[in-house]
Amino acid sequence: MIRVASHRLEKNAKFVNSLNVFPVPDGDTGTNMSLTVQSGFKAVNESESMHVGTLGKALAKGLLMGARGNSGVITSQLFRGFSKSIEAKEELNSDDLAKAFDDGVKTAYKAVMKPVEGTILTVARFGAEAGIKKSKDTKDAVEVMKAVVKGSKVGLEKTPSLLPVLKEVGVVDSGGQGLVFIYEGFLEGLSGEASDEAYTPDETEMNEMINATHHQSVQGQFNTDEIENGYCTEMMVELGQDSTSDEKFDYDKFRNYLSEIGDSLLVVSDDEVVKVHVHTNFPRKVWAAGRKYGALTKIKIDNMKIQHETIVEDDEETTAAPANNKPVDYAVIAVSSGEGLSKLFESLGVTNIISGGQTMNPSTNDIVDAINNANAKRAIVLPNNGNIIMAAKQAAELVNIPVAIVASKTISQGMTAMLSFNPEAELDDNKDNMEDSLDTVKSGQITQAIRDTEIDGLKITTGHYMGIVDGKILVDDPDIISGTEKMLDKMIDDDSEVITILVGQDGNQEDAQKFADYLDDKYADLETEIHQGDQPVYPYMVAVE
């Protein structure tokens, strides 16, 4: 089932990539999900066990470490719950299979404080509900799997009515489409009727789906922009170790209590460890709740000048530093795509670069390796892309040094954040100061449209140049010069002081100088800088500070 699902998703990754509401050549949902599932299949394939519970554990680990982008991280959470459900099973019957899908959905929903409908979560939920219902009428696992596939397709069809941006363009969620391919692969593998044929939508489906899909990244729905509670509190609890109570750990009870005293809550647990992230005004109550069930092996508080931070090393997960290589105090790790951009980040104080970005998101394991290989006592990670933040946060939980994730969503934000980095400051103070600076920069990108569409009332024509400002298309122009100038006009206001132009692989210094001359003529008080970025997809990226 896993082999065929991996193969089917890989064959259809380009189709899923094409389902991008922005008509730009950088859709990556299909690629991210495919690479994530391939990592899970590789882990299963390397196992010699015939015990499905053991294989499930390998799958979960492989998906966790290979997860790329928001779609990949959520997929890994779905099958983390699925695999946990079957861990004690040598083989699965129809009831076991249905319950595993249902448990996977519950795990994914619980991992997020405010799940958003109209996404891959909705598709997974509809599939699981259909599987549970069918398992009450049959003992045939194939029939249950057919019901899961059918239910997931129903959920996929409903995504436009549940998420406003999808309804606007009348299409389905791309991550949900990827999950349907996975489930179809499961059915093919289970029934023995596997097919190598890539999915080909009919003309009606193509006309509806090719225009666009999931515009707002799921990650945006997972972050709390307006925090009412003052302390970002994290802890790890070793269950049963020196607990202050004989009470058995109850996930739902524990999570419900924390939700009453905070928000932005994330609780992930297994048989040995509970990891908690919560924004609260009562961090001591959070610690006390954890101590009831075990020892606190990691405590971390953001937004405080005084912090308490304890790290307990785990030999199985720690990558040992070379014997003669003394650890450095700080590592600052940035995701970057383009030789010029990487050099710019290094000039600003970044110590390690992860190659990747808009068209190739690094995996959780890539980020873990970068942190471990930095040989530092503490680290800061700049994702520089909204679709990488979830994987970065997941990676931070898998290493044994304190790591702060600065939630930069663009290259421009990442560079601006580095101006606030102080190598002498505490980790949490640096995180706060760097994240506070993110809103001081506007990020603009110029690229060509790959199809006709209409978004937010703006008609976009194939081959025209689009000006995208902070994730919203504001300009459509047949000429790259006038299009970029129009975008600049929309970005500049009375508070603007410095304009930075980054020249991409498909841009040139001559045109960049034309933009600088335009700015000098129209906005004489502004300072303009031009740098070679070498980034793909976007001939020019602009930062306005």
HUBEL-V142785 format. One record per pair of residues at least 12 apart in sequence whose ideal C-beta (glycine too) atoms are under 10 Angstrom apart, sorted by the first residue. I is the first residue (numbers start at 1). J is the second residue. If there is no record, write none. Layout:
i: [I;I]
j: [J;J]
//
This chain:
i: [1;1;1;1;1;1;1;1;1;1;1;1;1;2;2;2;2;2;2;2;2;2;2;2;2;2;2;2;2;3;3;3;3;3;3;4;4;4;4;4;4;4;4;4;4;4;4;4;4;4;5;5;5;5;5;5;5;5;5;5;5;5;5;5;6;6;6;6;6;6;6;6;6;6;6;6;6;6;7;7;7;7;7;7;7;7;7;7;8;8;8;8;8;8;8;8;8;8;8;8;8;8;8;8;8;9;9;9;9;9;9;9;9;9;9;9;9;9;9;9;9;9;10;10;10;10;10;10;10;10;10;10;10;11;11;11;11;11;11;11;11;12;12;12;12;12;12;12;12;12;12;12;12;12;13;13;13;13;13;13;13;13;13;13;13;13;13;13;14;14;14;14;14;15;15;15;15;15;15;15;15;15;15;15;15;15;16;16;16;16;16;16;16;16;16;16;16;16;16;16;16;16;16;16;16;17;17;17;17;17;17;17;17;17;18;18;18;18;18;18;18;18;18;19;19;19;19;19;19;19;19;19;19;19;19;19;19;20;20;20;20;20;20;20;20;20;21;21;21;21;21;21;21;21;21;21;21;21;21;21;21;22;22;22;22;22;22;22;22;22;22;22;22;22;22;23;23;23;23;23;23;23;23;23;23;23;23;23;23;23;23;23;23;24;24;24;24;24;24;24;24;24;24;24;24;24;25;25;25;25;25;25;25;25;26;26;26;26;26;26;26;26;26;26;27;27;27;27;27;27;27;28;28;28;28;28;28;28;28;28;28;28;28;29;29;29;29;29;29;29;29;29;29;29;29;29;29;29;29;29;29;30;30;30;30;30;30;31;31;31;31;31;31;31;31;32;32;32;32;32;32;32;32;32;32;32;32;32;32;32;32;32;33;33;33;33;33;33;33;33;33;33;33;33;33;33;33;34;34;34;34;34;34;35;35;35;35;35;35;35;35;36;36;36;36;36;36;36;36;36;36;36;36;36;36;36;36;36;36;36;36;37;37;37;37;37;37;37;37;37;37;37;37;37;38;38;38;39;39;39;39;39;39;39;39;39;39;39;39;39;39;40;40;40;40;40;40;40;40;40;40;40;40;40;40;41;41;41;41;41;42;42;42;43;43;43;43;43;43;43;43;43;43;43;44;44;44;44;44;44;44;44;45;45;46;46;47;47;49;50;50;51;51;51;51;51;51;52;52;52;52;52;52;52;52;52;52;52;53;53;53;53;53;53;53;53;53;53;54;54;54;54;54;55;55;56;56;56;56;56;56;56;56;56;56;56;56;57;57;57;57;57;58;59;59;59;59;59;59;60;60;60;60;60;60;60;60;60;60;61;61;61;62;62;62;63;63;63;63;63;63;63;63;63;64;64;64;64;64;64;64;64;64;64;64;64;65;65;65;65;65;65;65;65;65;66;66;66;66;66;67;67;67;67;67;67;67;67;67;68;68;68;68;68;68;68;68;68;68;68;68;69;69;69;69;69;69;69;69;69;69;69;69;69;69;69;70;70;70;70;70;70;70;70;70;70;70;70;70;70;70;70;70;71;71;71;71;71;71;71;71;71;71;71;71;71;71;72;72;72;72;72;72;72;72;72;73;73;73;73;73;73;73;73;73;73;73;73;73;73;73;73;74;74;74;74;74;74;74;74;74;74;74;74;74;74;75;75;75;75;75;75;75;75;76;76;76;76;76;77;77;77;77;77;77;77;77;77;77;77;77;77;77;78;78;78;78;78;78;78;78;78;78;78;78;78;78;78;78;78;79;79;79;79;79;79;79;80;80;80;80;80;80;80;81;81;81;81;81;81;81;81;81;81;81;81;81;81;82;82;82;82;82;82;82;82;82;82;82;82;83;83;83;83;84;84;84;84;84;84;84;85;85;85;85;85;85;85;85;85;85;86;86;86;86;87;87;87;91;92;92;92;93;93;93;93;93;94;94;94;94;94;94;94;94;94;94;94;94;94;94;95;95;95;95;95;95;95;96;96;96;97;97;97;97;97;97;97;97;97;98;98;98;98;98;98;98;98;98;98;98;98;98;98;99;99;99;99;100;100;101;101;101;101;101;101;101;101;101;101;101;101;101;101;101;101;101;102;102;102;102;102;102;102;102;102;103;104;104;104;104;105;105;105;105;105;105;105;105;105;105;106;106;107;107;108;108;108;108;109;109;109;110;110;110;110;110;110;110;110;111;111;111;111;111;112;112;112;112;112;112;112;113;113;113;113;113;113;113;113;113;113;113;113;113;113;114;114;114;114;114;114;115;115;115;116;116;116;116;116;116;116;117;117;117;117;117;117;117;117;118;118;118;118;118;118;118;118;118;118;118;118;118;118;118;118;118;118;119;119;119;119;119;119;119;119;119;119;119;119;119;119;119;120;120;120;120;120;120;120;120;120;120;120;120;120;120;121;121;121;121;121;121;121;121;122;122;122;122;122;122;122;122;122;122;122;123;123;123;123;123;123;123;123;123;123;123;123;123;123;123;123;123;123;124;124;124;124;124;124;124;124;124;124;125;125;125;126;126;126;126;126;126;126;126;126;126;126;126;127;127;127;127;127;127;127;127;127;127;127;127;127;127;127;127;128;128;128;128;128;129;129;129;129;129;129;130;130;130;130;130;130;130;130;130;130;130;131;131;131;131;131;131;131;131;131;131;131;132;132;132;132;133;133;134;134;134;134;134;135;135;141;141;142;142;142;142;142;143;144;144;145;145;145;145;145;145;145;145;146;146;146;146;147;148;148;148;148;149;149;149;149;149;149;149;149;150;150;151;152;152;152;152;152;152;152;152;153;153;153;153;153;153;155;155;155;155;155;156;156;156;156;156;156;156;157;157;158;158;158;159;159;159;159;159;159;159;159;159;160;160;160;160;163;163;163;163;163;163;164;164;165;165;165;165;165;165;165;166;166;166;166;166;168;168;168;168;168;168;169;169;169;169;169;169;169;169;169;169;170;170;170;170;170;171;171;171;171;171;171;171;171;171;171;172;172;172;172;172;173;173;173;174;174;174;174;174;175;175;175;175;176;176;177;177;177;177;177;180;181;181;184;210;210;211;211;211;211;211;212;212;212;212;212;215;215;215;215;215;216;216;217;217;217;217;217;217;217;217;218;218;218;219;219;219;219;219;219;219;219;219;219;219;220;220;220;220;220;222;222;222;222;222;223;223;223;223;223;223;224;224;224;224;225;226;227;227;227;227;227;228;228;228;228;228;228;229;229;229;229;229;229;229;229;229;229;229;230;230;230;230;230;230;230;230;230;231;231;231;231;231;231;231;231;231;231;231;231;231;232;232;232;232;232;232;232;232;232;232;232;232;232;232;232;233;233;233;233;233;233;233;233;233;233;233;233;233;233;233;233;233;233;233;233;233;234;234;234;234;234;234;234;234;234;234;234;234;234;234;234;234;235;235;235;235;235;235;235;235;235;235;235;235;235;235;235;235;235;235;236;236;236;236;236;236;236;236;236;236;236;236;236;236;236;236;236;237;237;237;237;237;237;237;237;237;237;237;237;237;237;237;237;237;237;237;238;238;238;238;238;238;238;238;238;238;238;239;239;239;239;239;239;239;239;239;239;240;240;240;240;240;241;241;241;241;241;241;241;242;242;242;242;243;243;243;243;243;243;244;244;244;244;244;244;244;245;245;245;245;246;247;247;248;249;249;249;249;249;249;249;250;251;251;251;251;252;253;254;254;254;254;254;254;254;254;255;255;255;255;255;257;257;257;257;258;258;258;258;258;258;258;258;259;260;260;261;261;261;261;261;261;261;261;262;262;262;262;262;262;262;262;262;262;263;263;263;264;264;264;264;265;265;265;265;266;266;266;268;268;269;272;273;273;273;273;273;274;274;274;275;275;276;276;276;276;276;277;277;277;277;279;279;280;283;283;283;283;286;286;287;287;287;295;296;296;297;297;297;297;297;297;298;298;298;298;298;298;299;300;300;300;300;300;300;301;302;302;302;302;302;302;302;303;303;303;303;303;304;304;304;304;305;305;305;305;306;306;307;307;307;307;307;309;309;309;309;309;310;311;311;311;311;311;311;312;313;313;314;314;314;315;317;317;317;317;317;318;318;318;318;319;319;319;319;319;319;319;319;320;320;321;321;321;321;321;322;325;326;327;327;327;327;327;327;328;328;328;328;328;328;328;328;329;329;329;329;329;330;330;330;330;330;330;330;330;330;330;330;330;330;330;330;331;331;331;331;331;331;331;331;331;331;331;331;331;331;331;331;331;332;332;332;332;332;332;332;332;332;332;332;332;332;332;332;332;332;332;332;332;332;333;333;333;333;333;333;333;333;333;333;333;333;333;333;333;333;333;333;333;333;334;334;334;334;334;334;334;334;334;334;334;334;334;334;334;334;334;334;334;334;334;335;335;335;335;335;335;335;335;335;335;335;335;335;335;335;335;335;335;335;335;335;335;335;336;336;336;336;336;336;336;336;336;336;336;336;336;336;336;337;337;337;337;337;337;337;337;337;337;337;337;337;337;337;337;337;337;337;338;338;338;338;338;338;338;338;338;338;338;338;338;338;338;339;339;339;339;339;339;339;340;340;340;340;340;340;340;340;340;341;341;341;341;341;341;341;341;341;341;341;341;341;341;342;342;342;342;343;343;343;343;344;344;344;344;344;344;344;344;344;344;345;345;345;345;345;345;347;347;347;348;348;348;348;348;348;348;349;349;349;349;349;350;350;350;350;350;350;351;351;351;351;351;352;352;352;352;352;352;352;352;353;354;354;354;354;354;354;354;354;354;354;354;355;356;356;356;356;357;357;357;357;357;357;357;357;357;357;358;358;358;358;358;358;358;358;358;358;358;358;359;359;359;360;361;361;361;361;361;361;362;362;362;362;362;362;363;363;363;363;364;364;364;364;364;364;364;364;364;365;365;365;365;366;366;366;367;367;367;367;367;367;367;367;367;367;367;367;367;367;368;368;368;368;368;368;368;368;368;369;369;370;370;370;371;371;371;371;371;371;371;371;372;372;372;372;372;374;374;375;376;376;376;377;377;377;378;378;378;378;378;378;378;379;379;379;379;379;379;379;379;380;380;380;380;380;380;380;380;380;380;380;380;381;381;381;381;381;381;381;381;381;382;382;382;382;382;382;382;382;382;382;382;382;382;383;383;383;383;383;383;383;383;384;384;384;384;384;384;384;384;384;384;384;385;385;385;385;385;385;386;386;386;386;386;386;387;388;388;388;388;389;389;389;389;389;390;391;392;392;392;392;393;393;401;402;402;402;403;403;404;404;404;404;404;404;404;404;404;405;405;406;406;406;406;406;406;406;406;406;406;406;407;407;407;407;408;408;408;408;408;408;409;409;409;409;410;410;410;410;410;410;410;410;410;410;411;411;411;411;411;411;411;411;412;412;412;412;412;412;412;412;412;412;412;412;412;412;413;413;413;413;413;413;413;413;413;413;413;414;414;414;414;415;415;415;415;415;415;415;416;416;416;416;416;416;416;416;416;416;416;417;417;417;417;417;417;417;417;417;417;418;418;419;419;419;419;419;419;420;420;420;420;420;420;420;420;421;421;421;422;437;440;440;440;440;441;441;441;441;441;441;441;442;442;442;442;442;442;442;442;442;442;442;442;443;443;443;443;443;443;443;443;443;444;444;444;444;444;444;444;444;444;444;444;444;444;444;444;444;444;444;444;444;445;445;445;445;445;445;445;445;445;445;445;445;445;445;445;445;445;446;446;446;446;446;446;446;446;446;446;446;446;446;446;446;446;446;446;446;446;446;447;447;447;447;447;447;447;447;447;447;447;447;447;447;447;448;448;448;448;448;448;448;448;448;448;448;449;449;449;449;449;449;449;449;450;450;451;452;453;454;455;455;455;456;456;456;458;458;458;458;458;459;460;460;460;461;461;461;463;464;464;464;464;464;464;465;465;465;465;465;465;465;465;465;465;465;465;466;466;467;467;467;467;467;467;467;467;467;467;467;467;468;468;468;469;469;469;469;469;469;470;472;473;474;474;474;474;474;475;475;475;475;480;480;480;480;480;481;481;481;481;482;483;484;484;484;484;484;484;484;484;484;484;485;485;485;485;485;487;487;487;487;488;488;488;488;488;488;488;488;488;488;488;489;489;489;489;490;491;491;491;492;492;492;492;492;492;493;495;495;496;496;496;496;496;496;496;497;497;497;497;497;498;498;498;498;498;498;498;499;499;499;499;499;499;499;499;499;499;499;499;499;500;500;500;500;500;500;500;500;500;500;500;501;501;501;501;501;501;501;501;501;501;501;501;501;502;502;502;502;502;502;502;502;502;502;502;502;502;503;503;503;503;503;503;503;503;503;503;503;504;504;504;504;504;504;504;504;504;504;505;505;505;505;505;505;505;505;506;506;506;506;506;506;507;507;507;507;507;507;507;507;508;508;508;509;509;511;511;512;512;512;512;512;512;512;513;513;515;515;515;515;516;516;516;526;527;528;529;531]
j: [44;97;145;182;183;185;186;187;188;189;190;191;194;37;40;41;43;44;45;55;56;58;59;62;79;182;185;186;189;41;44;45;185;189;194;41;182;184;185;186;187;188;189;190;191;192;193;194;195;196;37;40;41;179;181;182;183;184;185;186;187;188;189;194;34;35;36;37;38;39;40;41;42;44;45;182;185;189;34;37;38;41;185;188;189;194;195;196;34;37;181;182;183;184;185;186;187;188;189;194;195;196;197;198;199;30;33;34;35;36;37;38;41;75;178;179;180;181;182;184;185;199;30;31;33;34;35;37;38;41;181;185;198;34;181;185;195;196;197;198;199;30;33;34;177;178;180;181;184;185;197;198;199;200;27;28;29;30;31;32;33;34;35;37;38;178;181;198;27;30;31;34;198;27;30;174;177;178;181;198;199;200;201;206;209;210;28;29;30;31;32;33;34;71;174;175;176;177;178;179;180;181;199;209;213;29;30;31;32;33;34;174;178;359;30;174;206;209;210;212;213;450;451;171;172;173;174;175;176;177;178;209;210;211;212;213;214;174;210;211;212;213;214;215;450;451;165;166;168;169;171;174;211;212;213;214;215;216;453;455;473;212;213;215;447;449;450;453;455;460;466;468;471;472;473;210;211;212;447;448;449;450;451;452;453;455;460;461;462;464;466;473;476;358;445;447;448;449;450;451;460;466;468;473;537;538;358;359;447;448;449;450;536;537;357;358;359;360;445;447;450;536;537;538;174;212;213;214;358;359;450;68;69;71;72;174;357;358;359;360;361;385;387;68;69;70;71;72;120;173;174;175;176;177;178;213;214;217;218;361;387;71;174;175;177;178;181;68;69;71;72;178;359;360;361;66;67;68;69;70;71;72;73;75;175;178;360;361;363;387;388;391;67;68;69;71;72;74;75;120;174;175;177;178;179;181;182;68;71;72;178;181;182;66;67;68;69;72;360;361;363;62;63;64;65;66;67;68;69;71;72;73;74;75;76;79;178;361;363;364;391;59;62;63;66;67;72;75;76;79;178;181;182;185;62;63;66;59;61;62;63;64;65;66;67;68;72;76;363;364;365;58;59;60;61;62;63;64;65;66;67;75;76;79;83;58;59;62;63;66;58;62;66;55;57;58;59;60;61;62;63;64;65;66;56;57;58;59;60;61;62;63;58;62;58;62;59;62;90;90;91;86;87;88;89;90;91;83;86;87;88;89;90;91;92;96;97;100;83;84;85;86;87;88;89;90;91;92;83;86;87;89;90;83;86;79;80;82;83;84;85;86;87;88;89;92;100;80;83;84;86;87;83;76;79;80;82;83;86;76;77;79;80;81;82;83;84;87;270;76;80;83;76;79;365;75;76;77;78;79;80;82;83;364;76;77;79;80;363;364;365;368;394;395;397;398;363;364;365;366;368;369;394;395;398;363;364;365;366;391;361;363;364;365;367;390;391;394;395;356;360;361;362;363;364;365;366;387;388;390;391;175;217;218;219;360;361;362;363;385;386;387;388;389;390;391;119;120;175;214;217;218;219;220;221;222;361;386;387;388;389;390;391;119;120;173;174;175;176;178;179;214;217;218;361;387;390;175;178;361;363;364;387;390;391;394;108;111;218;219;222;361;363;364;387;388;389;390;391;392;393;394;108;111;112;115;119;120;121;124;175;179;218;219;222;390;104;108;120;124;175;178;179;182;108;364;390;391;394;104;105;107;108;109;110;111;112;120;121;124;268;390;394;101;103;104;105;106;107;108;109;111;120;121;123;124;127;128;179;182;100;101;104;107;108;124;182;103;104;107;108;111;268;270;100;101;102;103;104;105;106;107;108;109;110;111;124;128;97;99;100;101;102;103;104;105;107;108;124;128;100;103;104;107;100;103;104;107;269;270;271;97;98;99;100;101;102;103;104;106;107;99;100;103;104;100;270;271;141;141;144;190;135;139;140;141;144;131;134;135;136;137;138;139;140;141;142;143;144;145;147;131;132;135;136;139;141;144;135;141;144;131;135;141;142;144;145;148;186;190;128;129;130;131;132;133;134;135;136;141;144;145;147;148;128;131;132;135;128;131;124;125;127;128;129;130;131;132;135;144;145;147;148;151;152;183;186;124;125;127;128;129;131;132;135;148;128;124;125;127;128;121;122;123;124;125;126;127;128;129;131;125;128;268;269;120;121;124;125;121;124;125;251;252;255;265;266;267;268;269;222;265;266;267;268;218;221;222;264;265;266;390;222;224;255;258;259;262;263;264;265;266;267;277;278;279;221;222;224;263;264;265;218;221;222;162;163;216;218;220;221;222;155;158;159;161;162;163;173;221;155;158;159;160;161;162;163;164;165;166;167;172;173;176;214;216;218;221;155;159;162;163;166;173;174;175;176;179;214;216;217;218;221;152;155;156;159;173;174;175;176;177;178;179;180;214;218;155;159;173;175;176;179;218;221;152;155;156;158;159;162;163;173;175;176;179;151;152;153;154;155;156;157;158;159;172;173;175;176;177;178;179;180;183;148;151;152;155;175;176;179;180;182;183;151;152;155;148;150;151;152;153;154;155;156;157;158;159;176;145;147;148;149;150;151;152;153;154;155;156;176;179;180;182;183;147;148;151;152;155;147;148;151;152;154;155;144;146;147;148;149;150;151;152;153;154;155;143;144;145;146;147;148;149;150;151;152;183;144;147;148;151;147;151;146;147;148;150;151;147;148;190;191;187;190;191;192;193;191;187;190;183;184;186;187;188;189;190;191;183;187;190;191;187;183;184;186;187;180;182;183;184;185;186;187;188;183;187;183;176;177;179;180;181;182;183;184;172;176;177;180;183;184;172;173;176;179;180;172;173;175;176;177;179;180;172;176;172;173;176;171;172;173;174;175;176;177;213;214;172;173;208;213;213;214;215;216;218;221;215;216;212;213;214;215;216;455;456;212;213;214;215;216;212;215;454;455;456;457;208;209;211;212;213;215;453;454;455;456;207;208;209;211;212;205;208;209;210;211;212;213;214;215;453;205;208;209;213;214;213;214;218;209;212;213;214;215;213;214;217;218;213;214;199;201;209;213;214;199;198;199;199;451;453;451;452;453;454;455;451;453;454;455;460;455;456;471;472;473;386;471;385;386;387;388;389;390;409;471;386;387;390;383;385;386;387;388;389;390;391;393;407;409;386;387;389;409;471;264;266;389;390;393;264;386;389;390;407;409;263;264;265;279;439;263;262;263;264;279;303;262;263;264;279;280;281;261;262;263;264;278;279;280;281;282;283;303;279;280;281;282;283;301;302;303;304;262;278;279;280;281;282;283;284;286;301;302;303;304;262;264;277;278;279;280;283;300;301;302;303;304;428;431;432;258;262;264;276;277;278;279;280;281;282;283;284;285;286;287;299;300;301;302;303;304;266;275;276;277;278;283;286;298;299;300;301;302;309;396;397;402;274;275;276;277;278;283;286;287;289;290;291;296;297;298;299;300;301;310;268;273;274;275;276;290;294;295;296;297;298;299;300;310;311;312;397;249;254;269;272;273;274;275;276;287;289;290;291;292;293;294;295;296;297;298;272;273;274;290;293;294;295;296;297;298;312;269;270;271;272;273;274;290;293;294;295;271;272;293;294;295;272;273;293;294;295;296;297;291;294;295;296;290;291;292;293;294;295;288;290;291;292;293;294;295;291;292;293;294;292;292;293;293;269;271;274;290;292;293;294;293;267;268;269;274;267;289;267;269;274;276;289;290;292;293;267;269;274;276;278;285;286;289;292;276;277;278;280;285;286;289;290;278;280;285;278;280;281;282;283;285;286;289;276;277;278;279;280;281;282;283;285;286;278;279;280;277;278;279;280;277;278;279;280;278;393;397;394;397;293;294;294;297;298;314;397;290;293;294;298;397;289;290;296;298;299;300;302;393;397;302;303;301;299;301;304;308;299;301;299;301;308;312;310;312;310;311;312;313;314;400;310;311;312;397;400;402;311;396;402;403;404;427;428;428;404;427;428;429;431;432;435;428;429;431;432;435;426;428;429;432;426;428;429;432;426;428;402;426;427;428;429;378;402;426;427;428;402;377;378;399;400;401;402;400;400;401;398;399;400;400;368;372;398;399;400;372;399;400;401;368;369;371;372;373;375;399;400;372;375;372;373;374;375;376;375;375;375;374;375;376;377;378;401;351;374;375;376;377;378;379;423;376;377;378;423;424;349;351;374;376;377;378;379;380;421;422;423;424;425;427;430;350;351;352;370;371;372;373;374;375;376;377;378;379;380;381;401;403;345;346;348;349;350;351;352;374;376;379;380;381;382;404;406;417;418;421;423;430;434;345;350;351;352;353;354;367;370;371;373;374;376;379;380;381;382;383;392;395;403;346;348;349;350;351;352;353;354;370;380;381;382;383;384;406;408;411;414;415;417;418;353;354;355;356;357;358;360;361;362;366;367;370;381;382;383;384;385;388;391;392;408;411;414;350;353;354;355;356;357;382;384;385;411;414;415;533;534;535;353;354;355;356;357;358;359;360;384;385;411;504;505;533;534;535;536;537;538;355;357;411;502;503;504;505;532;533;534;535;536;537;538;541;353;355;505;532;533;534;535;502;503;504;505;531;532;533;534;535;353;357;384;411;414;415;502;504;531;532;533;534;535;541;354;355;533;534;531;532;533;534;411;414;415;418;500;502;531;532;533;534;382;384;411;414;415;418;415;418;531;414;415;416;417;418;419;421;418;419;421;422;423;380;382;414;415;418;421;374;376;379;380;423;370;371;373;374;375;376;379;381;370;366;367;369;370;371;381;382;383;384;388;392;370;383;384;385;388;383;384;385;387;388;410;411;535;536;537;384;385;387;388;410;411;445;447;535;536;537;538;535;536;537;536;383;385;387;388;390;391;383;385;388;391;392;395;388;391;394;395;390;391;392;393;394;395;396;397;398;391;394;395;398;388;391;395;379;381;383;388;391;392;393;394;395;396;398;399;403;405;391;392;394;395;396;397;398;399;403;395;399;392;395;399;392;395;396;398;399;400;401;403;395;398;399;400;401;399;401;401;401;402;403;401;402;427;401;402;403;404;426;427;430;396;399;401;402;403;404;405;427;402;403;404;405;406;417;418;421;427;430;431;434;393;395;396;403;404;405;406;407;408;404;405;406;407;408;411;413;414;415;417;418;421;434;405;406;407;408;409;410;413;414;406;407;408;409;410;411;412;413;414;415;417;408;409;410;411;413;414;407;408;409;410;413;471;409;405;407;408;409;405;406;407;408;409;405;405;405;406;407;408;405;407;427;426;427;428;427;431;426;427;428;429;430;431;432;434;435;431;435;418;420;421;430;431;432;433;434;435;437;438;431;434;435;438;434;435;437;438;441;443;438;443;470;471;438;441;442;443;444;445;470;471;541;543;443;445;502;533;535;538;541;543;438;441;442;443;444;445;470;500;502;541;542;543;544;545;434;435;437;438;439;440;441;442;443;470;543;434;438;441;443;441;443;500;502;531;543;545;434;437;438;439;440;441;443;498;500;543;545;430;431;433;434;435;436;437;438;440;441;434;437;433;434;437;440;441;545;432;433;434;435;436;437;438;440;433;434;437;434;545;495;497;544;545;470;491;498;500;543;544;545;469;470;490;491;492;493;496;499;542;543;544;545;468;469;470;471;491;541;542;543;544;467;468;469;470;474;475;484;487;488;490;491;499;501;502;538;540;541;542;543;544;466;467;468;469;470;471;473;487;502;504;535;537;538;539;540;541;542;465;466;467;468;475;477;480;481;483;484;487;488;504;506;507;515;538;539;540;541;542;465;466;467;468;473;480;483;504;506;536;537;538;539;540;541;462;463;464;465;466;480;483;506;537;538;539;461;462;463;464;465;466;473;476;462;463;463;464;473;476;472;473;476;472;473;474;472;473;474;475;476;476;473;475;476;476;477;478;478;476;477;478;479;480;483;477;478;479;480;481;482;483;484;486;487;539;540;483;487;480;483;484;485;486;487;488;489;490;491;540;542;487;538;541;487;488;490;491;542;544;491;490;487;486;487;489;490;491;487;488;489;490;506;507;511;539;540;511;514;515;518;518;540;501;507;511;512;514;515;518;539;540;542;514;515;518;519;522;515;540;542;544;501;515;518;519;522;523;526;528;540;542;544;518;519;522;523;544;542;543;544;519;522;523;526;542;544;544;544;545;519;523;525;526;527;544;545;525;526;527;544;545;526;527;528;529;543;544;545;515;516;519;523;526;527;528;529;530;542;543;544;545;527;528;529;530;531;533;541;542;543;544;545;513;515;516;519;528;529;530;531;533;540;541;542;543;529;530;531;532;533;534;535;538;539;540;541;542;543;515;530;531;532;533;534;535;538;539;540;541;532;533;534;535;536;537;538;539;540;541;532;533;534;535;536;537;538;539;535;536;537;538;539;540;532;533;534;535;538;539;540;541;532;539;540;530;532;539;540;528;530;531;532;539;540;542;528;530;528;530;540;542;528;529;530;544;545;542;543;543]
//
